[in-house]
Amino acid sequence: MTALHTPVAATVLHPSSELARFTAGLQFKDIPEHVVRRCEDLLLDTMASILAGSSARAVKSVAKFAQAMGPSDGQSEDYVGRRLTSPLFAAMCNAASAHVVEQDDVHNGSVFHPAAVIFPPALAVAQAIGASGQEFITASVAAYEAGIRIGEFLGRSHYKIFHTTGTAGTVAAAVAVGRLLKLDADQMLHAIGSAGTQAAGLWEFLRDAADSKQLHTAHAAASGLTAAYLARDGFTGARRILEGLQGMAAGMSTDADPAKIVDRLGVRWALPETSFKYHASCRHTHPAADALQAAMRTNNLKASDIKSVITHVHQGAIDVLGPVTDPQTVHQSKFSMGTVLALIALRNSADLANFDRALKDKAVEEFRDRVVMELDEEVDTAYPARWIGKVTVTTHDGRTFTGRVDEPKGDPGNTLTRPEIEDKALRLGTYLGAASPAEVKALIGKIWSISSQSTVGRLVL
């Protein structure tokens, strides 16, 4: 395959423009087959997460708003309200639902959850305009390549305050829709500009167990979609919204690196670098969860044997998980390192059903208080490129054990196979009766063949 672009130099004169040119010009034939297949994998994983989250209270609030404000007919599937509506409101509802059960994908290096903000608007627009499966895949891949690089560009300082999925995700959503609308490079640059100026999402909600995380993805999907449609109509946006003197990096980062925006476009495919989430919790808890599981299995330990657990973590984990000391909701408990490790120790699984039962479980609360996080130089230096898991376990009789994983389950080097993805999809898709097993199996078949379809069409309704 001939690369679309050669690797970029350290200094890039206009990275926003270069990104717009690449994403507007990407063709299905340029995408390696393994990237196409992995895109299908990620789509199924996301559709299952949307179904699983569709009954959540916060998601229902978004759906209620959409039903009040949006049309009651259309070609785009709203999987929360189980209705057809406009692309805008379908994207909004499905994006809110995709992120709530904490089972959607994550890209380690950018600390970004691409699927929740890319597939909902891409699917809604593809259904509305009658796009082919190949056009849908191309748009989704373009958005992954853009969003991941923008997350990497904004850097670690950005993530300390801002929820990258809400910020970089708004631009990624605009790219996905812009590619489906066949924007040219200049129009795509305007779409990126309009998306970037709307980008938002702050971590403060974790302290209050607020519902903002679902608003972040809903807003990103809807605002990105809006930016792309406006650009098609001639609406202009800032041409240097990413790297400009008063752009996103200027206001949201202290360590931004503009070269990362266009890092080896068309040579390095970032989409396959994305990880699947094995546990139903914040990704920052996964390395420690896997390390504790390994330590207990190797040393034949039971939860009752354990006096304390030290999790050796990167600073990002402390920044995000540290505020959650006494979780008050199921969703907030997924950001509690102690709760996650308690479920691993007591139930050997931090899945959706175990979280639903954990909130007022005295055994979980008691074990939670035995867990502490400590900053670890090795782990912090490796992050975010690698998410190493390390724990030190002390038993009641004074013994000390360690556990370590270098690639948590779901990472590219320890990924899920298609049968494992199908099994996860069946468990998520049927969660709380969101869909029947037959509906999920039919969905699986449609997604595995989506790139060969002349039109995307309906997937569930």
C-alpha positions, 0 to 999 in steps of 0.5 A: 500500500502506498502511504498517503503521507510521508512521516512529518518533520518535528516542525509542522507549519500548519498541522490543522490544515494537514489533518484536514487534508488527510481526513478529507482525502482518505479513501477506503482503498487506502485503509489496510484490511486489519484496520477495517476489521478492527474498526468493525470490532470496535463498532460491535463493542460500542453498539453493545455498550450503547444498549447496555447503557440505555436504561441508565437514569442520566441517559434517559434524561438525555433521551427525554430531552431529545424526544421533546426537542427533536423530530419523531421520525427520520432515518437515524436509530436512537437506541435509547428511545428505541425510535427513529429520529434526526441524525443530531438527536440520535447521535446525542442519545447514543453517545450519552449511552455509549459511555455510561457503563464504562465498557467502551474503548480507550486509546492509551497514548491519548487517554481518549475514548474514541468510539463513544463520540465517533460511531454515534454521529457517524452511524446516525448520519450514514443512516440518514444520507444512505451512505455505504458501509465502506463510506461509514468505515472510512469516516470512522477511521478518519475520525479515529486517526484525527481524534487520537492524534489531537488527544496526544497533541494536547498532552498530559497537562490537558487530561489533568483538568479536561475530559479528553473524550469531550474535547478531542472527541468534539473534533473527532465527531466533526471529522467523522461526519465531515468525511461522510458529507464529502467535505473538501479539505478547506471545508473540513478545516472549517468543521475542525475549527467550529468543533474545536471552539465548542470543545468542553468537558471538565473532571470536576463532576467526579467529586459530586457523582454528577452526570456530566460524563454522559453530557460530555459525549452527547455534546461532543457528538452533537456539536461535532455533527453540527460543525460539519453540517455548517461547514458544508453550508459555507460556515467558517471556523478558525483555521488554527483552532488546535495550535493557534495562539488562542486555540485549544492548546493555548487554553487547555494545555501546557505541554502540547506538541503540534507535531503529534497532530500529524504524526505519520498520517497514513503510515501509522494507523492509530485505530488498532492501537485502541484497547477494549475494556475488560472490566466495567470501570474506569480504565485507570483501575484496570492495570491494578485490577489485573495485577491484584488478580494475578497476585491472588491467583499465583499465591492462592490468596483469598480476600480474607487473607489480605490486610492491605493493598498498595496500588503503584500508579501513574499520576493520571490515575491519582488525578482522576480516581483520587477525588472518589473516596466514598462513592455514592452512585454505581457510576461513581464507584467505577472511579473508586480504585478500592471498590474495583479491587474489592470486587476483584478480590471478593468476586473475581470480577468487576463486571456490570452485575457486580457493580450493581450489587457493590454500592451498599455491600459492607464487605466491599466497603470494608475491603475498599478501605484497605486499598491505597494508591501510591505514585510509582516512578516506573509506572508514571514514566511509562504512562500514557504509552504503556499502562503498567499494573503493579500492586503490593499485597500484605496479608494479616499474617505479615507476608508480602506479595507483589503482582504485575502486568505489563499489558492489561487485558484488552490492550493491543498486545493482550487484546480480545479475539472476535469470539471474546468480543461477541461474548462481551457483546451478548452480555452487554447487549442483553444487560437489563433486557436492553435487547434479546439474545436474538437481536444481539446475534443479528446485530453481530452478523450485520456488523461483521458484514457492514463494509460490504453493504451498499447502505448501512441501514438499520442495525437494531430497529 
